[in-house]
């Protein structure tokens, strides 16, 4: 198979890996520097990008003011993170200006901004900009928000660190900041976990229940904001979902569940069309449907936009579009799923999609005899 990586959206720091800095790139554009093996995962932060290949090697580009790339300088194309060579990563994640990687032995490496203890490193011993450090933390999956980090360990427990002034750590009203990972008081095993800007969401497959905590100003916790503006400990929310959850995703102030039967359930803020509708309401679940009853193959969220891959190999997007991050020509806001113009080969298939604050990546594949 031949693999191609494409990117578009905000590029003010070179985070698209196109070897150029620009305000934005309007449509999916091919990245020609493909000196890695098959792309396994891409993690997009506020203005930086990490790329993990099938060999476990790590590459990075974009904004580096807090050393979030793991490189010495900023890079406008993907450069190998040599200080982490020899380490086999299986999973990567990016916050606003900080990053991490999980190794094949479930160790967690962290680097970048530690301004609020979001790396789980004691602030008295580490500066605000940290080179990669390995923590003695067991991590199976990890999510990073604006200034906090959450992990699931091998026991299904949730541990958090960083800023908690909105309750996003889930550690109670008296712990508003932490520079160590601390266990969140949850009685159920968690299978899915995601950080928003200032909130955290978790899903228990055993209970088929959603747990929420943190900022609720825009009903991103599915609670009445006039009564629950901030939630400091996990609250169990019954959303009557009986199907298996494929993905739990969060933007800055909106969230989405993708179910095994193809349903897309969204809630939270909708000022930019984040919920795929032009109805200006909050506080309830919206069922998003692709045009002409298309089925969902994958879906990802940026800070305030969504990109969705349909089973017919078409890409759709909605939400914030100020930096062309939806890849459509629909103005600054896209309120309903809109087709992304993608000048790809007719024989290629889109196999992976990723989104960050305002930038995106897709991977396409095609048989080599068709190259």
C-alpha positions as CSV (number, residue, x, y, z in Angstrom):
1,X,0.0,0.0,0.0
2,X,1.0,3.6,-0.6
3,X,0.2,6.0,2.2
4,X,-0.2,9.8,1.9
5,X,-0.6,12.4,4.6
6,X,-2.7,15.5,4.0
7,X,-3.3,18.6,6.2
8,X,-5.3,21.9,6.2
9,X,-6.5,24.7,8.5
10,X,-4.5,27.0,10.7
11,X,-0.8,27.1,10.0
12,X,0.6,30.2,11.8
13,X,3.4,28.0,13.4
14,X,3.9,25.5,10.6
15,X,1.8,23.0,12.5
16,X,0.6,21.5,9.2
17,X,4.0,20.1,8.4
18,X,4.0,21.6,4.9
19,X,7.4,23.3,5.2
20,X,5.8,26.8,5.2
21,X,4.2,29.2,7.6
22,X,0.9,30.8,6.6
23,X,-2.3,32.1,8.2
24,X,-4.2,29.1,6.9
25,X,-4.4,26.4,4.2
26,X,-7.9,26.2,2.8
27,X,-8.1,22.6,1.5
28,X,-6.4,19.2,2.2
29,X,-2.8,19.5,0.9
30,X,-0.4,16.7,0.4
31,X,2.7,16.5,2.7
32,X,5.6,15.5,0.6
33,X,8.2,14.8,3.3
34,X,7.3,11.2,4.1
35,X,10.4,9.9,5.7
36,X,8.5,7.9,8.3
37,X,6.8,4.6,7.9
38,X,3.0,4.2,7.9
39,X,1.3,6.8,10.1
40,X,-0.1,5.2,13.2
41,X,-1.4,8.3,15.0
42,X,-1.4,12.1,14.8
43,X,-2.0,14.3,17.9
44,X,-2.8,17.9,17.3
45,X,-2.5,20.6,20.0
46,X,-3.1,24.3,20.1
47,X,-0.5,25.1,17.5
48,X,1.7,22.0,17.3
49,X,1.4,18.4,16.0
50,X,2.9,15.1,16.9
51,X,3.1,12.1,14.5
52,X,3.7,8.5,15.6
53,X,4.6,6.0,12.9
54,X,4.1,2.2,12.8
55,X,7.6,1.6,14.1
56,X,6.9,3.6,17.3
57,X,9.0,6.6,16.2
58,X,7.9,10.1,17.1
59,X,8.0,13.2,14.9
60,X,6.8,16.8,15.6
61,X,6.2,20.2,14.0
62,X,4.8,23.6,14.8
63,X,4.7,25.8,17.9
64,X,7.4,25.1,20.4
65,X,7.5,28.1,22.9
66,X,7.0,25.7,25.8
67,X,9.1,22.8,24.3
68,X,5.9,21.0,23.5
69,X,7.6,19.4,20.4
70,X,10.4,17.8,22.3
71,X,12.7,19.6,19.9
72,X,15.1,22.5,20.4
73,X,13.4,24.9,17.9
74,X,10.1,25.2,16.1
75,X,9.8,23.1,13.0
76,X,7.6,23.8,9.9
77,X,7.9,20.2,8.7
78,X,7.9,17.0,10.7
79,X,11.2,16.4,12.4
80,X,12.3,13.3,14.4
81,X,12.2,13.8,18.1
82,X,15.6,12.3,18.6
83,X,15.7,12.8,22.4
84,X,12.9,10.1,22.5
85,X,14.5,7.7,20.0
86,X,14.7,4.1,21.1
87,X,11.4,4.4,22.9
88,X,8.5,2.5,21.5
89,X,5.4,4.7,21.8
90,X,1.9,3.2,21.3
91,X,-0.2,6.3,22.0
92,X,0.3,10.0,21.9
93,X,-1.7,13.1,23.0
94,X,-1.4,16.9,22.9
95,X,-2.9,19.6,25.1
96,X,-2.8,23.3,24.3
97,X,1.0,23.7,24.7
98,X,2.1,20.3,26.2
99,X,2.4,16.7,25.0
100,X,2.8,13.2,26.1
101,X,3.4,9.6,24.9
102,X,2.5,6.2,26.3
103,X,5.0,3.5,25.8
104,X,4.5,-0.2,25.1
105,X,5.2,-0.9,28.8
106,X,2.4,1.6,29.8
107,X,4.9,4.3,31.0
108,X,4.0,7.9,30.5
109,X,6.4,10.5,29.1
110,X,5.4,14.2,29.4
111,X,6.9,17.4,28.0
112,X,6.0,21.0,27.3
113,X,4.2,23.5,29.6
114,X,3.9,22.7,33.3
115,X,2.6,26.1,34.2
116,X,-0.3,24.6,36.2
117,X,1.2,21.2,37.0
118,X,-0.5,19.6,34.0
119,X,2.5,17.3,33.4
120,X,2.2,15.8,36.8
121,X,5.6,17.2,37.8
122,X,6.3,19.1,41.0
123,X,6.5,22.8,40.1
124,X,9.2,23.5,42.7
125,X,11.6,21.2,40.8
126,X,10.5,21.8,37.2
127,X,10.2,25.0,35.2
128,X,7.2,26.0,33.1
129,X,8.8,24.5,29.9
130,X,9.9,20.9,30.4
131,X,11.9,18.6,28.3
132,X,10.6,15.0,28.1
133,X,10.5,13.2,31.4
134,X,9.3,9.7,32.2
135,X,6.8,9.4,35.0
136,X,6.3,6.4,37.3
137,X,2.7,6.4,36.2
138,X,0.8,3.5,34.7
139,X,-1.2,4.8,31.7
140,X,-3.3,2.9,29.2
141,X,-4.9,6.0,27.7
142,X,-4.5,9.7,28.2
143,X,-6.2,13.0,27.3
144,X,-5.1,16.6,27.6
145,X,-7.1,19.8,27.8
146,X,-6.2,23.4,28.1
147,X,-4.3,23.1,31.4
148,X,-5.1,19.7,32.8
149,X,-4.4,16.0,32.0
150,X,-6.3,12.8,32.7
151,X,-5.3,9.2,32.3
152,X,-6.9,5.7,32.6
153,X,-4.7,3.1,34.2
154,X,-4.7,-0.6,33.7
155,X,-7.3,-1.0,36.5
156,X,-9.8,1.4,34.8
157,X,-9.1,4.1,37.3
158,X,-9.0,7.8,36.4
159,X,-6.1,10.0,37.6
160,X,-5.8,13.8,36.9
161,X,-3.3,16.6,37.3
162,X,-3.1,20.3,36.5
163,X,-5.5,23.2,36.9
164,X,-8.7,22.4,38.7
165,X,-10.3,25.8,39.4
166,X,-13.3,24.9,37.3
167,X,-13.5,21.4,38.9
168,X,-12.0,19.7,35.9
169,X,-9.7,17.5,38.1
170,X,-12.7,15.9,39.8
171,X,-10.9,16.0,43.2
172,X,-13.4,18.1,45.1
173,X,-13.8,21.8,45.8
174,X,-10.6,22.0,47.9
175,X,-8.1,20.8,45.3
176,X,-8.1,23.5,42.6
177,X,-4.6,22.7,41.4
178,X,-2.3,19.7,41.5
179,X,1.2,19.0,40.2
180,X,0.9,15.3,40.9
181,X,-1.5,12.8,39.4
182,X,-4.3,12.1,41.9
183,X,-7.0,9.4,41.8
184,X,-10.5,10.6,40.9
185,X,-13.2,9.2,43.3
186,X,-15.1,6.9,40.8
187,X,-16.6,3.6,41.8
188,X,-16.9,2.3,38.3
189,X,-14.3,1.2,35.9
190,X,-13.8,3.7,33.1
191,X,-13.3,2.8,29.4
192,X,-13.4,6.2,27.7
193,X,-12.0,9.5,28.9
194,X,-11.6,12.9,27.4
195,X,-10.6,16.4,28.5
196,X,-12.3,19.5,27.2
197,X,-11.1,23.1,27.8
198,X,-12.0,23.1,31.5
199,X,-14.0,19.9,31.9
200,X,-13.6,16.1,31.9
201,X,-15.9,13.4,30.6
202,X,-15.7,9.6,31.3
203,X,-17.7,6.7,30.0
204,X,-18.2,3.4,31.8
205,X,-19.0,0.6,29.4
206,X,-20.1,-1.7,32.3
207,X,-22.6,0.7,33.6
208,X,-23.4,2.3,30.2
209,X,-23.1,5.6,32.1
210,X,-21.5,9.0,31.5
211,X,-19.6,10.7,34.3
212,X,-18.9,14.4,34.1
213,X,-17.1,17.1,36.1
214,X,-15.6,20.6,35.6
215,X,-17.0,23.7,33.9
216,X,-20.7,23.6,32.9
217,X,-21.2,27.1,31.7
218,X,-22.5,25.9,28.3
219,X,-24.2,22.7,29.5
220,X,-21.2,20.7,28.3
221,X,-21.9,18.4,31.3
222,X,-25.5,18.0,30.4
223,X,-26.6,19.7,33.6
224,X,-28.5,22.9,34.1
225,X,-25.9,25.6,34.2
226,X,-27.9,27.9,36.4
227,X,-27.7,25.3,39.1
228,X,-24.5,23.5,38.3
229,X,-22.0,26.1,36.9
230,X,-19.0,24.1,38.1
231,X,-18.9,20.5,39.2
232,X,-16.0,19.5,41.4
233,X,-16.7,15.8,41.8
234,X,-17.8,13.3,39.2
235,X,-21.6,13.2,38.6
236,X,-23.2,10.2,37.0
237,X,-25.5,11.2,34.0
238,X,-28.0,8.7,32.6
239,X,-28.3,9.5,28.9
240,X,-30.2,6.3,28.0
241,X,-27.5,4.9,25.7
242,X,-27.7,1.1,25.4
243,X,-25.3,0.7,22.4
244,X,-21.6,0.2,22.6
245,X,-19.6,3.5,22.5
246,X,-17.0,3.7,19.8
247,X,-15.7,7.2,20.7
248,X,-16.2,9.8,23.4
249,X,-14.9,13.2,22.2
250,X,-14.7,16.7,23.4
251,X,-14.0,20.1,22.0
252,X,-13.4,23.2,24.2
253,X,-17.1,23.4,25.3
254,X,-19.0,20.7,23.4
255,X,-18.9,16.9,23.4
256,X,-19.8,14.0,21.1
257,X,-20.6,10.3,21.5
258,X,-20.2,8.0,18.5
259,X,-22.1,4.7,19.0
260,X,-21.7,1.3,17.3
261,X,-25.0,1.7,15.5
262,X,-23.6,4.9,13.8
263,X,-25.4,7.5,15.8
264,X,-23.7,10.8,16.6
265,X,-24.9,12.3,19.8
266,X,-23.7,15.9,20.5
267,X,-24.2,18.4,23.3
268,X,-22.8,21.6,24.8
269,X,-22.1,25.0,23.2
270,X,-23.3,25.7,19.7
271,X,-22.3,29.3,19.0
272,X,-20.2,28.3,15.9
273,X,-22.3,25.3,14.8
274,X,-20.3,22.8,16.9
275,X,-23.5,20.6,17.2
276,X,-24.1,20.5,13.5
277,X,-27.3,22.5,13.7
278,X,-28.2,26.2,13.4
279,X,-30.6,26.0,16.4
280,X,-29.2,28.2,19.2
281,X,-29.9,26.0,22.1
282,X,-27.9,24.2,24.8
283,X,-28.5,21.7,27.4
284,X,-29.8,18.7,25.5
285,X,-28.5,16.0,23.2
286,X,-28.5,16.6,19.5
287,X,-28.6,13.7,16.9
288,X,-26.3,14.7,14.1
289,X,-27.0,13.1,10.7
290,X,-24.9,13.2,7.5
291,X,-26.6,14.2,4.3
292,X,-28.5,11.5,2.3
293,X,-28.3,9.1,5.2
294,X,-24.6,8.5,4.9
295,X,-23.0,6.3,7.5
296,X,-20.1,7.3,9.7
297,X,-16.8,5.6,9.4
298,X,-14.9,7.9,11.8
299,X,-15.3,11.3,13.5
300,X,-12.9,13.7,15.3
301,X,-13.3,17.0,17.1
302,X,-11.1,20.1,17.2
303,X,-11.5,22.8,19.7
304,X,-14.7,24.1,18.1
305,X,-15.2,22.1,14.8
306,X,-15.9,18.5,13.8
307,X,-14.6,16.4,10.9
308,X,-16.4,13.3,9.9
309,X,-15.5,10.5,7.5
310,X,-18.4,8.7,5.8
311,X,-18.4,5.1,4.6
312,X,-18.6,6.3,1.0
313,X,-15.1,7.9,1.4
314,X,-16.3,11.5,1.6
315,X,-15.3,14.0,4.3
316,X,-17.8,16.3,6.1
317,X,-17.2,19.1,8.6
318,X,-19.1,21.7,10.6
319,X,-18.4,24.3,13.3
320,X,-15.8,27.0,13.6
321,X,-14.2,27.9,10.3
322,X,-12.2,31.1,10.9
323,X,-9.0,29.5,9.8
324,X,-10.5,27.3,7.1
325,X,-10.4,24.5,9.6
326,X,-13.6,22.9,8.3
327,X,-12.1,22.9,4.8
328,X,-15.2,24.4,3.4
329,X,-16.0,27.8,1.7
330,X,-18.9,28.5,4.0
331,X,-17.7,31.5,6.0
332,X,-16.5,31.6,9.6
333,X,-19.3,29.3,10.9
334,X,-20.6,26.1,9.4
335,X,-23.9,25.1,11.0
336,X,-24.6,21.8,9.2
337,X,-22.4,19.0,7.9
338,X,-20.8,20.3,4.7
339,X,-18.7,18.5,2.1
340,X,-14.9,19.0,2.2
341,X,-13.5,19.4,-1.2
342,X,-10.7,16.9,-1.4
343,X,-8.6,16.5,-4.6
344,X,-7.4,12.9,-4.0
345,X,-6.8,10.1,-6.4
346,X,-10.0,8.2,-7.3
347,X,-8.5,4.9,-6.3
348,X,-7.4,6.0,-2.8
349,X,-9.3,5.5,0.4
350,X,-9.3,7.8,3.5
351,X,-8.2,5.6,6.4
352,X,-7.5,8.0,9.2
353,X,-8.6,11.5,10.3
354,X,-7.3,13.8,13.1
355,X,-8.2,17.3,14.4
356,X,-6.6,19.8,16.7
357,X,-7.5,23.3,17.8
358,X,-7.9,24.6,14.3
359,X,-6.0,22.2,12.1
360,X,-6.5,18.7,10.6
361,X,-4.8,15.7,9.1
362,X,-6.0,12.8,7.0
363,X,-4.2,9.7,5.8
364,X,-5.1,8.1,2.4
365,X,-4.1,4.7,1.1
366,X,-4.1,3.0,-2.3
367,X,-2.6,-0.1,-3.8
368,X,0.9,0.4,-5.2
369,X,0.0,-1.0,-8.6
370,X,-2.4,1.9,-8.9
371,X,0.2,4.6,-8.0
